[in-house]
């Protein structure tokens, strides 16, 4: 297949979607597909890729203006180049598909696909607009289960539940030790939807447990100030780490804690699952439908509920061992080769 993949940010820009696009493209190329990326910020995967403008459009506020300019420039380049593609694959939320009809016509594509990487807005008007604007999209890939459920009920095309893949380093066979120390790990971009202030409230209630947060982002200054205000001596903000470092810290930890308000299926959770970490999480994105009954998923944000769950896990090594074994087995189906093959197959099928 000759695939044109479009999103304004790709790896090494920070984010699960950026990493998803990079890894999916590499795997599809290894399968024998011809993949071209059009982007504004990040690095090329192959020499075929096209960078749109040297100005970082993602810095423009409000963001939709930067996205709009990016797609106008994409249309201009495609019109001038006149290159043909079989499939156009868009990423982001539904607004990324506003120009899909023009993109299909300019490129001669037989289908346009969209991957939605976040939870949908709860606004009734926005949901109706989304269904209307996506009416001619061939396939919508949903990384989150709640988005998939909505699309199944309201979208007239094909919707597929497809979380991201896991990098190979997290799937390596390493021994996990179970002992009485208790370290709680969170990996998240420091943005409002990750709800880090709630995480700090939990840490405040559990002064004897060590909390480790890996991540970087615009909320870092606010988080540092809250750590000082709460006088938290058990909370450690490590900043950004590479995959090798995160993998090592996963094996030094005893549970993965996620308190996000909105998500698709967080790649960081899947990577933690692949290292055998038990998961305590909010139900953002319908994560309970993905991880099953063994992990501890909360549908509200009761501090007491999270605190009690973490205490129970800290005192029950056998339960942690049981969840760990289940998670290790479950994670095998999320290696990138399997995920990319599934997406390529769906692109051909529908």
N, C-alpha and C positions, 0 to 999 in steps of 0.2 A: 504493500500500500504506500501511496505517496501522501504523507500527512503534513498539514500545516498546523502547528500548535501556537496559539497566541495568548500571551499574558504579559503584563508590563514589567513584572519582577520575576526573576528566576535566581536559583542558587549562584553564588554564595550569599545572596540577600537572605536575611533571617526570616524563617517561617516554614511551617509544615507544607503549605501549598507550593512554595518555591522549591523545596526539596523534592516534593512529589513530581513536579514537572520535569526537573532535571533527571531524576532516576528513571521515570517512565520513558522519557525520550531515549536515554542510553540503552535501556533494555529493548525497546522496540527497534532501535537501530541494529542491535545484535541479532534480533530475530530476522533481519533482512529487509526491514521497512526503510523507506526513504523519509526521514523526518526533518522538517525545517522549523526552527523556532523564530518567532518574531517577538522582541522584548525591548524594554527601555533600560532596565538596570539589571546587572548580573554578568555572567560570562557565557560565551558561546560553548555549546556542546560539540558542534562540528563547524567547519568553515562555511557551510551552507546557511547558517543562522544569520539573521538580520537584526542589527541593533537599530532601534528607532530613536533618533535624536540623542545627542550627548548630554542634553539637559535632563536632570533627574525629575521627571514629571510627577513622580510619587510625592514629591515635597510640596506640590501645589495644594493649597487649601481653599475651599473644601475639595475633598478628594475626587468627587465625581467630575470636576472640571479637568483634572489631570487625566483621568480615564478617557473622557470624551476627546481630548486633544490627541491622546495616544492612538485611539481608534481612527480618528480622521487621518493621522499620518500613516497608519497602517494601510488604509484604503488607498491613499495617494501612491504609496510605494508599490502596492499590488497592481494598481491600474497602469503604472508606468512599466513595471517589469513584465506584466502579462504572462506570468508563470502559472501553469495549471496544476491543480491538486485534486486527489480523489476525495480526501476528507479534511475538513477544517475542524480542529478541536480547540474549543475555547475553555478558559478556566476562570473561576471567580464566583461571584453571585450572578443572579439573573440579568443584572444590568450589563454584564459582559456580552450578552447576546443581542443587544439592541440593534446592532448592524449585521446580524447574521444573514439576512436575505441578500444584502448587497455583497457581503463577503462570498456567499455561495455563487452569486452570478459572476463576479469578477474573476474568481478562481476556477469556475467550471466544476466545482465540487459536486459529487453526487449526494453527499450528506454533510450536515453540520452537527457536531456533538458538543455538549457542554458538561463540564465537571463542576459541581457545586460543592465547595469545601467547607461551608459554614452552615450554621443553623439558620432557618428562614425567619424573616420578620413575622411577628404575630399580628401585624396590621392587616385587617381584612382587605383594605383597598390595595395595599402593596401585593398581597397574595393574588388578588384577582388580576392586577396588572401583569404580574409575573407569568401567570398561566396564559394570558393573552399574548404576550410578547414571545413566549416559548412555543407557540402553537405549531410552528414549522420546523422545530428542532427534531432531529431524528432520534437521538438518544440523550438522556440526562443521566450522567453518573453521579451518584450521591455518596459522599464519604461518610455522612451521618445517617443513622437509621431513622430518626424522626423526620428528616428531610425526605428520605425514601418513602416513608409511609404517606406523607402528604402528597408527593408526586404520584404515587400509585392511585390515589383516590381522585386527584384533580387534573392530572396531565394526560392528554390524549395520545401522546407518543409513548415511546418505551423508556421506562426508568429502571435503573440498575443500582443496587446497593453494592458499592465497591470502595472499602477503605483503602488507605495508602499501604504501601509495602514497608517492610522493615529492612534496614541496612544489614548486610551480611555479618558485620562485626557483632551485632546483638544476638545473632543466631548461633554463634559459636558455642560449642559444648564446654561449659565451665562449671566447676563444682561450686554450689552455694552452701555456705555454712549457716547453721541455725544455732543461735546462742541467746543469752539473756540481755545482751546489749540491745538497744533499740534506736535505730536511726530512720527518720522519716524523710523521704526524698520527694521533691517536686521539681519538674522541669517545665518551664513555661516562659513564653515571651512576656515581658513586663508591660502589659497593656490592660486597660480597665476590665475587659471581659474575663480575664483570668482570675479576678476576684481575690487578689493577693492579700488585701486587708483582712478578709475573713480567715485566710490561712494564718495570719499573725495572731488573730484572736484565739485560734485553736492552740497555737504555740504558747500563748500566754497562760492557758489553762493547764498545760502539761510541761511545767518547768524542768521536770526530770528527764524529758526526752529530747533528743537532738534533732532539730529540723534543718534540712539543707535545701536551699533553693538555687537551682541553676537557671540562668536566663539573663537577658538584657532587654532594655526597652525604655520607652519614654516615662514610665512610672517609677523608675529606679530611685530618683531623688525623694519622691513621696514615701516609698517603701523604707528607705534608709531612715527617714525622719520618724516614721512610725516605730521602727525597731528601737530608736533612741527613746521615744516617748514612752514606750511600754517597758523600757529597761530590760529587753530580752537578751539574756546571755546564752540562750539555747538555740538561737536562730542565726544561721550562717548563709549570707547571700554571696554566692561564689562567682557571679557574673557569667559570661558566656564561656562554654567549654566545647571542645570538638567531640566527635562521636566516640573516639577511643577513651577519652577522659570520662565522658558520661557513662559509658559501659562499665568502666572500673568502679565508678561511684555507685552504680546500680548494685554491684556485687558487694559493696561495703555497706549497703543499706538493707532495711528489713521490710519496708512497705513503701509503696508509691501513693502519694496523696494528690488528688486533683480536685479543685473546688471551682472550676470554671462555671460561668453563667451561660455561655454559648460555645458550641463546638460543632465540628463534624464528628469524626472519630479521631481523637488526638493521636498523632503519630508517636508522641512521647509515651503515651499509655501503652501502645502496642509494643514499643521497644522495651519498656519496663516488664511487660508480660513475657517477652522473649527471654529475659534474664531470670525469670522465675519469681519476680516480685509479686506479692499479693497487692491488690488494688483497692484503695478506699477512694470513692469518687462521687461527685455530683452526677446527676443523670443528664447532663448537658449533651444534646445531640442524640439521646436515646441509647446511651452507652450500656444500659442494662440489657438491651436486646443483643448486644455484641459479646459481652463478657460472660453472660450466663449467671447462674445462681451462686457460684462459689465466691466470687469477689463481692465486696460490700459497697453497694450503690445506693445513694440517698436521693430522694425526690424533693427534699426540702433542704433548707440551710440552717438546721438546728445544730448549734455548737455542741450541745449536750450529746446529740447522736454521734457526731464525728469523734468527740473525745472518748465516749464509751467504746466505740468500735476500735479505736487505736489502743486503748487500754486492754481490751479483750485480746487483741492480736498479740500485744506485747507479752501477755501472760500465757499464751497458748501456742507453744512452739509446734506442736503436732498439727494444729490447724493451719499454721503458716506453711508447714511442709506439704500438707495436702493440697492447699491452693497453689503452691509453687509448682507441683508436679502437673496439675491440671493446666496451668497457664503455659508451661513449657510445651506441652503436647499441642495445645490450641494454637500457639504462635506459628507453628510450622507452615500453615497455609497462607501466611502473609509474607513469605519471601518475595522479593521484587520480581523474580523471574515468573513466578506463578501469577502474581497480580498483573504484570504487563501482558502476559499471554492471555489472561482472561479479558482484559480491556481490548486487546487486538481482536480477539475472537468475537466479542460483542460488536465491535465496529464493522466487522465483515458480515456478521449475521443479520443485524437489524437495518 
